[in-house]
Amino acid sequence: MSEVSGETLIYPERSGAVGVFGGTFNPIHFGHLRSALELLEALPLAQLRFMPASEPPHRASPQVSATDRAAMVERAIAGERRFVCDRRELDREGPSYTVESLEELRHELGDERGICLIMGCDALLGLPNWHRWEELLSLAHLVIMARPGWVFPDQGVLGSLMRDHAGVAEDLVREPAGSLVTQTLSPQDISATNIRVLLQSGLSARYLLPESVLAYIAERGLYAEQE
């Protein structure tokens, strides 16, 4: 079990894989939430964990603290029992390496439960730059969120990865790890960057993210100054 905000995270009792959706969530918005819900409905997932990065290894650390970003995630997912905010990367010093989080999660879940690391197409293209990236598929499946019209790489190391590990949704529960599954989702033209620009400019971001998150941003005075 893992500790989050002083409470024990509950793992799903029903069958199904556990999805891991990492990112800075700076801030979390309806694009994140709608994509996550579509994945829950399309794939055999019992639970989906939003895992905010404390110190993202491949970009500058957000000016908004990881604690605030995790609090916004918790507000955003309240009411959906299959969504969980996993704060483990906030409790670890140094860069938030995904492979280390997956190692911890695999230890907690055991060797049989499917774990699915969820990422977008842009993240897939940068995968060879990730820390110990070659070990990811020994710990989890990869689920790639595809948008209509996206062309996947078919050459080089990523082309080989996609061919050698190509799988289908059923693989996510047949095996604990090792498959790469693509899932086409509805277009979601919402950007955390654009939301920050709106808020920094004194404009409204309403209808781009949950009201509970907007209220938290206002309470804490987040994104009020130009970065």
C-alpha positions in Angstrom: 0.0 0.0 0.0 1.1 3.6 -0.6 0.4 6.6 1.5 -1.2 9.7 0.0 -2.2 12.7 2.1 -2.1 10.5 5.2 -4.6 8.0 3.7 -3.9 4.6 2.3 -4.4 4.1 -1.4 -6.9 1.4 -2.1 -6.1 -1.0 -5.0 -9.0 -2.3 -7.0 -10.5 -5.6 -6.0 -12.1 -6.3 -9.3 -10.1 -7.7 -12.2 -8.5 -5.3 -14.6 -5.3 -3.5 -15.1 -4.1 -0.4 -13.3 -3.4 2.5 -15.5 -0.7 5.1 -14.7 -1.1 8.6 -16.2 1.9 10.7 -15.4 2.6 14.4 -16.1 3.0 17.8 -14.5 -0.7 18.5 -14.6 0.1 22.2 -14.6 -2.9 22.5 -14.3 -5.0 19.5 -14.9 -7.8 20.2 -17.3 -10.7 18.6 -19.2 -8.4 17.3 -21.9 -6.6 15.1 -19.4 -9.9 14.1 -17.7 -11.8 13.3 -20.9 -8.9 11.2 -22.3 -8.6 9.3 -19.0 -12.3 8.5 -19.0 -12.3 7.3 -22.6 -9.4 5.0 -21.7 -11.3 3.6 -18.8 -14.3 2.8 -21.1 -12.3 1.4 -24.0 -9.7 -0.7 -22.2 -9.9 -3.3 -19.4 -8.7 -1.0 -16.7 -10.0 -1.3 -13.1 -8.3 1.9 -12.0 -6.5 4.9 -13.4 -3.9 6.7 -11.3 -2.9 10.3 -12.1 0.7 10.6 -11.0 1.9 14.2 -10.8 5.6 14.6 -11.3 7.5 16.5 -8.6 10.7 17.2 -10.7 10.1 16.3 -14.3 13.4 15.1 -15.8 12.9 16.4 -19.3 11.6 19.9 -18.7 12.0 22.8 -16.3 10.2 22.4 -13.0 6.9 24.2 -12.9 6.7 27.3 -10.9 3.6 25.9 -9.2 4.5 23.4 -6.5 4.0 19.7 -6.9 1.8 19.9 -3.8 -0.5 22.4 -5.4 -0.6 20.5 -8.7 -1.5 17.2 -6.8 -4.2 19.1 -4.8 -5.7 20.3 -8.1 -5.7 16.7 -9.4 -7.5 15.5 -6.3 -10.2 18.2 -6.7 -10.6 17.4 -10.4 -11.2 13.7 -10.0 -13.4 13.8 -6.9 -16.5 11.8 -7.6 -15.0 9.3 -10.0 -14.2 6.2 -7.9 -12.0 4.7 -10.6 -9.6 7.7 -10.6 -6.9 8.0 -8.0 -4.2 10.6 -7.4 -1.0 8.9 -6.6 1.5 11.3 -4.9 4.4 8.9 -4.6 6.7 11.1 -6.8 6.2 14.0 -4.4 7.7 11.9 -1.6 10.9 11.0 -3.5 13.9 13.3 -3.7 15.4 14.1 -7.1 14.0 13.8 -10.6 10.7 12.0 -11.0 11.8 8.9 -13.0 8.9 6.9 -14.2 10.8 3.6 -14.1 11.3 4.0 -10.3 7.6 4.6 -9.8 6.7 1.6 -11.8 9.1 -0.5 -9.8 7.4 0.6 -6.6 4.0 0.0 -8.0 4.9 -3.5 -9.3 6.2 -4.4 -5.8 2.9 -3.3 -4.3 0.7 -5.0 -6.8 2.6 -8.2 -7.2 3.6 -10.1 -10.3 0.2 -10.9 -11.8 -1.7 -7.6 -12.1 -1.4 -5.7 -15.4 0.1 -2.2 -15.1 -0.3 0.2 -18.0 1.8 3.3 -18.5 -0.2 5.8 -20.4 1.5 8.3 -22.6 0.8 10.6 -25.5 2.3 10.4 -29.0 4.8 13.2 -28.2 6.0 11.4 -25.1 6.5 8.2 -27.2 8.8 10.1 -29.6 11.0 11.2 -26.7 11.0 7.7 -25.0 14.6 6.9 -25.9 15.7 9.8 -23.8 14.0 8.5 -20.7 15.9 7.2 -17.7 16.3 3.4 -18.1 13.6 3.4 -20.7 14.5 -0.1 -22.0 13.2 -1.5 -18.7 9.7 0.0 -18.9 8.1 -2.9 -20.8 9.5 -5.4 -18.2 7.4 -3.6 -15.6 4.3 -2.5 -17.5 2.5 -2.3 -20.7 2.6 0.9 -22.7 -0.7 2.5 -23.8 -0.3 5.2 -26.4 -3.0 7.8 -26.6 -3.4 8.5 -30.4 -5.3 11.3 -32.0 -6.9 10.9 -35.4 -4.4 11.3 -38.2 -1.3 10.7 -36.1 1.3 8.6 -37.9 3.4 6.4 -35.7 7.2 5.9 -36.3 8.0 2.8 -38.4 11.8 3.2 -38.5 14.6 3.1 -36.0 14.4 2.0 -32.4 10.8 3.2 -31.9 9.7 1.4 -35.1 11.2 -1.8 -33.8 9.7 -1.3 -30.4 6.2 -0.9 -31.9 6.6 -3.9 -34.1 8.1 -6.2 -31.5 5.7 -5.4 -28.7 2.5 -4.6 -30.6 -0.5 -5.8 -28.7 -4.3 -5.6 -28.3 -6.5 -4.5 -25.4 -6.9 -8.1 -24.1 -3.1 -8.3 -23.5 -3.4 -5.8 -20.7 -5.1 -8.3 -18.5 -3.6 -11.5 -20.0 -0.1 -10.5 -19.0 1.3 -8.1 -16.4 3.6 -6.3 -18.8 5.3 -6.3 -22.1 2.7 -5.1 -24.8 2.4 -1.8 -26.6 -1.2 -0.9 -27.3 -2.5 2.2 -29.2 -5.9 3.7 -28.4 -7.4 6.4 -30.6 -9.2 9.1 -28.6 -11.4 12.0 -29.4 -9.6 15.3 -30.3 -9.1 17.4 -27.2 -7.8 20.9 -28.2 -7.1 22.0 -24.6 -3.6 23.0 -23.5 -2.3 23.6 -20.0 0.1 26.2 -21.6 -2.8 28.2 -23.0 -4.7 28.0 -19.8 -1.7 29.5 -17.9 -1.4 32.2 -20.5 -5.1 33.1 -20.1 -4.8 33.2 -16.3 -1.6 35.2 -16.4 -3.3 37.7 -18.7 -6.3 38.1 -16.3 -8.7 36.3 -18.7 -11.1 33.5 -17.8 -10.2 29.8 -18.2 -13.7 28.7 -17.4 -15.0 25.6 -19.2 -11.4 24.5 -19.9 -11.0 22.9 -16.5 -13.2 21.9 -13.5 -14.7 24.7 -11.4 -13.2 23.1 -8.3 -9.7 23.5 -9.9 -10.4 27.1 -10.9 -11.6 27.8 -7.3 -8.3 26.3 -5.9 -6.2 28.4 -8.4 -8.1 31.6 -7.2 -7.7 30.6 -3.5 -4.0 30.1 -3.8 -3.3 32.9 -6.3 -1.7 30.5 -8.7 -0.6 31.6 -12.3 -1.2 35.2 -11.5 2.3 36.4 -12.7 4.0 35.9 -16.0 6.4 32.9 -16.0 
